[in-house]
Every structure is written in structure tokens, then in C-alpha cells.
Amino acid sequence: MDDLQRDDQRALALIQSFGRTGIAFQSLGRGLNHWFATDEAGDRGVVAYFDTGSAWVAAGEPIAATDNTIPVAEAFVDAARGRGRRVAFFATEGILASSPRFRRLQIGEQPVWDPARWSDDLRGHKSMREQLRRARAKGVTVRVLAVEEYAGATSANAKPNTRATLDALIGRWHAARPMAPMHFLVDMAPFDHATHRRVYVAEREGAVVAMLSLAPVPARNGWLVEHLLRDPRAPNGTAELLVDHVMRVLSDEAVHWVTLGLAPLSGSVTRWLRFVREVSHPFFNFTGLAAFKRKLRPHAWEPMYLAFPREQRGAVALLDSLRAFADGSLVRFGIATALRGPVPLLRALEWLLVPWTLVLALAPTTPWFPSIAVHGAWVFFDVVLIGALHVQRRTGNERLARAVAVAVTVDALLTAVQAFWWNAPRARHALDVVAIVVACVGPLIAAPVLWGAVRRLHALRAGPSATS
């Protein structure tokens, strides 16, 4: 057993004894380090954290007995400072605030249900019942998967292609998101530590159209709905049908605590976090996520916090946390998102092309173009490109997206040829050089963005496939 496996086993033992928060089991997530507080009796607590290079960002509060949680957190801060690192505890449930060493900032809230009340509540929830009826009318059914179906085990009941089907569903779900995949507490690894998790699937005509995974909250005899993924083409009500099925199963098992996890930036957050919630809408729909969870009528909303040492600034702690989700680099994450060709960026390219085309049309043929025919051809090309970008963005047509990407790639090559052959020798002023550089850089940046959109649309077009 290597050191990583040994640390996971030590952390798992503490989770099974003291894991009382919704994200406790996520301490076993990929890319996380474990810091253990030990004494003569052995391990008394563990903190799972991501090292950004300048900060240790903890996954929730320490996993320890209640009376040990704050001492373990304080010892973790001291250990981090010994390594020259700041500290942030992301998604805590508030216990650290009772220590004078910590401050907290509300970053959202988590909805909580008692499954025993689900059936009674559903009787008074007409819109929810209608969603369930729609999914059932379309032939959607729900079942729990055996571990052998997705964890790589072999048995007489194993379905070798189930894991591939689930991986394809995850791929299509990612393709439908504007942003690059995030990590830290939202890393998509629902099949790790499979014997402790549960995975349910919604199927229609033998094809998997949605998936729900559960992670245990041992100290509460509860569960976290860790991932709820719906294929973009799944019938309406599919996600609700999965939740309904799981709530009824857990009710039969006398489970009394279930959460769908953090609804970020929901609840009584500060004004500047509300501003972030609004301006980030094109890339992440915080309001829509909270609305879906609210539609399921939770029995309580519990505030969630970012906790950090009192002498640190909250904005810095929040930035450190974002770096953890971005796998260490916000710049690299931003570039990866841009290279996916997200719709907001495609819209920006479309809008920027309008003033550029006007400038191009009004520019004198001499000395910028070899002839009036070349001048007219460039203007005509850009006008057609604006229309094609608009139609492609609105329809999501993969063939059109590919044609636009090819055209812009050719545009980049031809622009570079004209710039070096015709424009550069005739440049007389600094503004001439700037105009030439802008003309060359624009299509060079746009081409990989457009090819990213092609890849995403191709992934989305590969619809659900039947299991066997």
C-alpha cells in the first residue's frame, strides 16, 4: 500500500467516526492532501486541503470529534504558516466561528431534507408531481447500480459497457457547461471509493439519460447528493424523478438527513458576492442552481461559510479558494474555458466583429489593400462571418460551427500573408503597426475558440446510447 492509499485509509477511518458535515466524504477527493493531528492515542483529526502554492485551502472544517474541531483547525493554521502558506476553510457549517482566531464569510447555503417527510410533502406539491408524471409518461425509470457495473469489478452480473456509458454522460454534461471542468470539491469522480457511495441512473428505452450519486455523512446517518447529472436531451422531470426515487429509498431506510450540497452565493451573502452572482450568470447560473434546489422544497436551509484566520482578508481567502477550484491557476482555467468556445465568448466575438467590419469598410483601399477587389472581398467575408456566427450561436449547428472555424482559420493565414507581404513594408507610423497586429491577432485568437465550440457541439451531439 503506497502513502496515498494509506492516508486515504486513515482519513476514511476518521470520516466514518466523525464525518458530520455534508462534504466530509469529499475529503477523499482527487488532488487533495491530508494533514493529520495526532497524539499518543493516534489520529484525532484530519484536514483535507488543496495546496495552491501560496495557501492551503481546506475542504470544509476538520474531521474530528466536536470538541477537537477547533484545536485541530488552529493546529492546521500553525502548520500551514510554518510552510509559508495562508489558510482558508471552504464550505464550513459555522463551528469555527466560536474560536477567536477565525472570522467567517457566508458563501451560500445548503438545503436539507428529512426523507421521512418527502411523501407527505409531495401531496401538496402539484408542479413537482407534474414533473414526475412527465418523466414517467416518457418511459423514464430509475434503478440503483450494483458496484460491479461501474467500479471495474467482474461478476456474473457485470455490465462491461455501463461505466463507458456513464463516462459518456459525464462528458456530455461537461460539454453543456460554458466553463472548463472545475476541481477541488466539485471534481467529477463519482466512482472513486465505490463501495461507500451509491449511484442511481435514470433510463429511457435502455439508454442512461441521468445519474445521481450519493456520498455518506456517517455521523448523521445521512447522505449528500454529490452529483446530479442530466443529459441535455433527457425528458423534462428526469432529475426530479431521480431525487424522488432516492428520497423514498432513504425514507424506507430510516435516514433523516439528506442534502443536495452547497448552493453557492445563495442566501444572505454580502452585496459584492450578490454582484458576482449576477455578473457571472453567462458562465455559471448560481440563481438557477439555487432555484432548482428550492423547487424541491427543502425542510431547512443551512448557511455555509468560508472561514479564515482573523488577521487575513476575506477577499484573499476567497481568491485562494477560487484557485483551488481552478486547480491552482485562475489564468490557466480562464484560458481553458475560452478554448471551449463558450456561448458568451462567441457572442463577444460576434459583437466585436461588427465595429471591426465598419472600420474595414471605411478604410481607404490605398495603402491598406492591394486592390479594391481585395478590399471588397475582405468586407464581404466579414459581413458573411457575422451572420454565420449569429446563426451558429443561436442554433448550435455543428456543421455550421465547423465551417465557421475553417473559414476563420483560413482568414488567419491569409491575413498574415497580406500583413507581411503588403502591409508591413508600407507601415509608416506606430498606429499602422498596431492596426496590422490587431488584424493578425484577432483571427489567431478566434480560431482556437471556434474549434473549441466545434468539439463541445460534437460531444453534445453524441446522444445517450442504450446499455446492454
N, C-alpha and C positions, 0 to 999 in steps of 0.2 A: 504494500500500500504506500503510495507516494505522499509527500507532505500535504498536498492539496486535498487529497481524499481523506487524510487523517484529520485535517482541520474541519472539513465538512462533517465528518462523523462527530467530532467534539461539539461543533455548533448545533448539529441536529439533536444531540442529547439535551442541550440546554433549551432548544426550541420546544422539545416535547415536554419539558418540565415547566418552563416559564413563558412560553410564547403566548402572549395575551393580546398583542396588537394585530390589526388586520394584515400588516406587512411582515410579520415575524418570519414566516416561512421563506419570504423573498430574500432573507439574509443568506440563503444558499445560492443566490443568483450568480450567473456567469460574470466574471470580471471583478468580483468583489473580494477584498481581503478580509481577514478575520483577526481582530485583536482580542485576546483573552485576558480577563482579570482572574488571577489565580491566587490561592493561598495554600496553607498546609493541607487543607481538605480537598484541594483540586480546583477545577474551574468553577468560579462563582458568577461569571457573566461573560458575554461576548458582544462585541460591536462589529457589525459588518460595514465596511466602508469602501469607497472608491477614492483612490489617490489621484488627484488632478495634477500633481506636481507641485502645487503650492498650498493645497488644502486636503484634508481628509473629510469627505462628505459621508456621513453615517446614514445607513438605511434605517430610518426610524430611531427609536430610543434603544438603549442597551437591552439585551435579552438577559434578564436576571430576575431574581426574586424582587418583589416590590420594594422592600426596604434596602435592597442593594443597588437599585437602578441609578439613583443619583450618585452614590460613591463611585460606581463603575464609570459613569459618564464623566465625572470630574477627573478620574484617573486617566481616562482616554484622552481628555484635553491635555493633560500634563505630558502624556506620551507623545502626542502629536507635536506639541511645542518643542519637545526635545529633538524632534526631527525637522524643526523649522516649518511646520505646517499650521495653517489656520484650521478651524473646525466648524462644521455645520451639521446639525442633526435634522435631516429632511423627513417630513411626514411623521411627526411625533403626535401623541394624543394629549400632551399637556403636562405630564408628570414632572418634566424637568423644570417647569416654571417655579416650582416650590423651592428651588435652590437659588440662593442669591448670586450664584456665579453665572446664571443664564438669563437671557431675555428670549422672547418669542415673538414671532410674526405669523398671523394667521394666513395660510396659503390656500385654504379651501375647506371642504368638509366632506365627510363620508356618510352615505346613507346606510341605515341599519334596519334589518327586518327580524322579526320573530316568525319563523316559518309556520309555527302553530296557528298563527292568526291569518295566514295567507288566504285560505279558502273562504273564510268568513268575509274578509275584506273584498275579495273578488266579486262577491254577490252584489256589492254596491258600486262596482267599477265597470260601468257599461262600455266605455270605449276600450278598455282592456279586454273585455270578453269578446268584443267585436274583432279585435286584432287576432285573438286566438282562433275565432271562428274562421277568419280569412285564411290563416295558415293551414288549418285542418282541411278546409274546403279545397285547397290546392294540393292536398295529399302529403303534407309535411308531417313526418313522425319523428320522435325523439327516442334515443336509446343511449345507455351508458356503454362505453367501450371497455372491453377487457384489456388489461395492461399488455397482454401479448399482441394486441392488434396494433400498437403504436410504439412500444418500447424496445422492439428488436428481439424480443424473446421468441422462441419457437415452441409451438404446441400443436396439437391436432386441431385446435380452434383458431389458429393464427390466420390472419388475412394479410398476406405479404404486401398488398398494394395499399392498405389503409393508411400507413404512415406517409406514403408518397402522395396520397390524396389530400391528407391533412396539410402536408407541406405546401402543396399547390394552392390550397385555400388560403394559407397564411401569405403566400406570395401574392395572390390576387388582392387580398386585404391591404397589404403594404402598397401595392400598385395604385390603389384607390386613394391613398393618402398623399397630400401635397408634399409633406416633409420626408426627409430621409429617415430610416428607422432609428429610433432612439434606444438608449441602453439604460443602465442602472436599474431602477425599479420597474421599468416597462420593457425590459428585454424580452423578446418573444421566445421563450424556451419552456413551453408548457409540458414537454415530455421528459424533462430532467427530474430525477428523483421520483420516477413514475409511480412507484409503489405507495407513495404518500399522497399523491394527487388523485383527482378523478377527472375524466374527460367525457363529456357528453357531446353527441352530434345530432344535428337535425338533418334528415334525409328526405329527398323527394325523388321518387322513381329510381331509387338505388343510388342517387348521387348525393354526396355531402354538400349541403348548402350553408351550414353554420356550425360553429363549435363553441362550447363553453367549458372552461377548465376551472377546477376548484383547488385551492390550496388550504391546508388545515390551519386552524387557530387553536392549538391544543388546549391551552389553559382556560379557554372559554367554551370548550366543546363546540366550537363554531367553525365557519368556513368563510374564506374570501373567494368571491367570484373574480378570479385573477384575469382571465381573458374571455371576452365575448365577441366572437368574430362572425360576421355575416357576409356571405358572398354578395357582391353588388347586385347580382341577378336573383337573389333569393326572394321568395314571395313575401309580401307585407305580413307582419306578425310573426315571422320566424324567430327573431330574437326573443320576443315576448313568450313564445311557446317554449323555448328552452328554459327561460327563467321560471315559468310556471311549473314545468316538469320537475326542475331541481328543487324548488320550494316545497312541492308536495312530497318528494322523496325524503328531504331533510326533516320535514314535519313528522313523517312516519318514524323517523329515527330519533325523535325527541331532541332534535337540535333546536336551540332557541336563540342563536346569534349568527346572522349572516350579513355580510357587507359586500357591496359592489365596488368598494375601494374609493380612493380619493377622487372627488370631483374638483379638479384644480381651479382656483380663482373663483369658487362659488362661496356664497355666504358673506359674512361681514369682513371682507378684506378691505385693505386701505384704498384710498382714492386712486393712488398711482397704479395699484395692481388691477383695479377696475378698468383703468385706462388701457393697461396692457391687454386685458381680456378683450376689449373692443377692437383695438388696432391689429391684433394678431388673428382676428377672425378668418381672413382669407387662407391662412395656413393651418390654424387649429381652432376648431369650433368649440371653445370652452363652454359657451352658453348652451349649445345643442347637446353636449355630453351631459351636463347637469340636468337639462330638461328631460332627457330620456330616463335618467335615474329617478327624477321627480315624478315622472309619469307612472312609475311602478309603485308609487305611494309608500315610501319607507315609513317605518314607525318612529324613526328618530333621525336627526342629522347631528353628527358629532363633529365639532371643529377640529381641524388638523393644522399643525403648526410647523414652522421652521424655527428650531431652537439654536442658539449660538451663544458663545461666551459674551458676557456683558460689555467687555471692552471692544468687541468687534462691531462693525457696522452691518446693519441688516441687509443693505444693498449688496455689500461684498459677499455676505453669506449666501444670498440668493443667486448671485452670479456664479459662485463656486458650485452651487447645486446644479445650475444650468449646464456648467461644464461637465459635470458627472453624467447628466443625461445625454450630452453630446459626445460622450466617450473621450473627454479630455480637451477637445478643441472646438470652440464655437465657430472659428473661421473654417476649419475643415468640414464641420457639419453644415455650415451655410453653403459651401461650395458643393457638397454632396446633394443638398436639397435643390440647388439651382440646376445641377446636371440631371435631375429627374424631369425637368421640363414641367414644373407645376403650373396650373392654370393661371394663378396671379402673375407669374413671371411672363407667361405667354401673352397675357393681356397688356403687360407693361411694354413688351416688345412691339406689339401692335400699335399702341399709342405713340411710342417714340418714333416709329417709322413714319407717322403722319407728318410731323414738322420737318423731319429729315427729307421727305419726298418733296415738300413745298420748297425747301431751300434748294434742293437739287433742280427743281423745275425752274426756279427764278434765277439760278446761277447762269452767268454768261457762258456760251459754248467755248469761246476762246478766253483764257488758255486752259480751261479745265477738261475739255474733251477733244479727241482727235477730229470729230466732225459733228454736225448737227444730227446725223443719223444715230451715232453712238449716244449722244446726249438724250435724244428722244427715246432710245431703247432702254436706257437706264431708268428714266422716269416711268415709262410704261411698265417695266418689270416691277418696280416698287409699288405702283398702284395695284397691279395684279396680286402682288405678295400681301399687301394689306388686306385685300378681300379674301384671299386664301387663308391667311392667319385667322381672320374673324370667323369664317365658316368652320374651319378645323377646330377652333376653340369651342364653338357653340355645339358642334355635332360630335366631337371626339372620334372622327373618322380616321382610322389608322392609315388607309391608303393615301388619303389627302395629306396626313401628317408626314408620311414618308416622302411624298412628292415635294412638300414644302422644305423638308430637311435637305433633300438632294439639291433643290434649287438654291437654297442659301449657301450650301457648301460650294457649289459651282460659283455662286456670286462672290464668295470669299476669295476663291482662286483668281477669278477674272479681275476683281478689284485690285488684288495685289499685283497682278501683271500690269494693269494700266498705271498703278501708282508708281512702280519702279521704271516702267518704260516711258510713260508720257508725263506724269505729274511731277515726280521728284526732280527731273532735270530743269523744270520750269518754275520751281518754287523760288520765290524772291524774299519772302518775309516769314516771320515766325508763325503768323496766323495761317499761312499757306501750309506750313509743315503740320500744324495742329489739325487742319481740315483733312489733310492726306492721312494722318494717323487715325483720326476718328473714322474715316471712310473704310480703312482697312480693319480696324479693331472691331467695329460693330458686327459684321457678319462672322468674324472669327469667334466672337463670344456667343452669338446667336446660334450658330450651327450645332455645337455640342448640347445646348439647351434643347433644341428642337429634336435632336436624335434621342435625348433622354425621354422626351414626350412620346416618341415612337416606341421606345422599349416599354414604357409604362402601359401604353394602349395595347401593345401586343400581349402583355401579361394579363391584362383585364379581359381581352377577347377570348383567352383560353378558359372557357366556362367550366362549370362543375362536370366532373366525369363520374360515371357510375362505378361503384365498388362491386367487387365480385367475391 
